[in-house]
Amino acid sequence: MNVALINPRWRFDGSIYFGCREEHLPLELGYARALLERAGHRVLMLDGWLSQMDDAAMAEAVADFGADMTVVTTAPTYLFWRCTQPELTVPRSFLDALDGRGGTTVAVGPHPSVTPAATLRKLGADIAVRGECEEPVAMLADGLDPRRLPSVATLDDDGDLRIGEARHAGRFVDLPALGWPDAWIARHRHHHHRFDAEPASPGAEVEASRGCPYACTFCAKIDFRDGYRRRDKALLFEEIDRLIAQGVGYVYLIDEILLPDKALLEGLAERPVAFGIQTRIDLWKPAMIELLGRAGCVSVEAGVESLTVEGRAELNKRCRMETDELTRLLVEARRHIPFVQANLIGTSWDRPEVVAEWRDAVRAEGVWANDPVPMYPYPSSPDYRRLFGEPDEHAWERAHAHYLAEVERFSEIQDARPRPLADLETACAAE
């Protein structure tokens, strides 16, 4: 089968999107390509930014390729599935340009994982994959009837939803080491979440583990990438070594949470590459923090979220440390790592004057702390379930309306008030 894998050229005008807007490697499509090619399928993989193509050019390439199946992701790479844009404007724009010339169309990502019927209708796609997508995509290419896949949803001729009973979670640990076109790597000048130096070489993203053993209320991961798994080290280092050979000098580990892993850090310490991570500082002891810095870590994004025991409990952080202990560990990390960020979320327990005083104190020690961010109740988060119950096909509209109604002061990265979802998705309403 000829299979096209598409990461559209993303744009976020008017969106609430919190994630980085630079180029990033589409890891989910990379894994899918490796599994497809292993099974003997022909694959065309395109990324709007890294392939330097707009919707029309990608659609023409897919048509020329003679795709029997076209897979399009609804969020900009696995790194941002948990903080995706609510609107489906961009993938719909690509599918409109494709205009039926790509065979069976398959939507993968956070939207089909939690709201499959709405995703199918908004995109006009044939199939929605719920959960982690690499293995289901390969199964579909092998000719397996979608109705036999428990992680797949389809719409019948009457518009009724046929949906499997489970979302897919792969083994992950033995996914192949990825390889990327030299041209993509050469164009990938962005070093995600790096602030200690200007990029002097290409950057890349790598996945060392998947999922998280915690269940913080704000984290959108219930419907995808939930259970915690560590990748086979030999495969991981094979992938990193390929990137280094292509000139990459910095990798960002996209793991939901990088847990302390001595073997991983010792392996990275042997390689000429810097890296960045996201983690919880309360999981690290001083000796492991020192090893983290010695291994080449130059950027740590550490979830603190609240400065009060009550606030952290409200967020279900399961944190056993007091704020003073967390602060000491952040300062210790800054002794070994050039950039350390403490993430804060807006809660009713954190008084603005206390937050301001604490931010000034840690910044004086070289630790950057953001202004507390108002959280969007993503349909795949416990927060959404607490507010509205299990998500239905109007979950994104409901979450978006709630956010716009409740939040007066948006995050530091938003220049203007986000627009209503219906305004953003005008094209998705077209028949």
Secondary structure, DSSP 8 states (H G I E B T S, - for coil): -EEEEEE-----TT----S--S----HHHHHHHHHHHHTT-EEEEEETTTTT--HHHHHHHHHHHT-SEEEEESSS-GGGGGG--S--HHHHHHHHHHTTTTSEEEEESHHHHH-HHHHHHHHT-SEEE-B--HHHHHHHHTT--GGG-TTEEEE-TTS-EEE-S--B----TT-------HHHHHH----TT--SS--SS-EEEE-SEE--S---TT---TTSS-S-EE--HHHHHHHHHHHHHTT--EEEE--SS----HHHHHHHHTSS-EEEEEE-GGG--HHHHHHHHHTTEEEEEEEEE-SSHHHHHHTT----S-HHHHHHHHHHHHHH-SEEEEEEB--TTS-HHHHHHHHHHHHHTT-EE---B-----TTSHHHHHHHSS--TTHHHHHHHHHHHH-SS--TT--S----HHHHTGGGG--
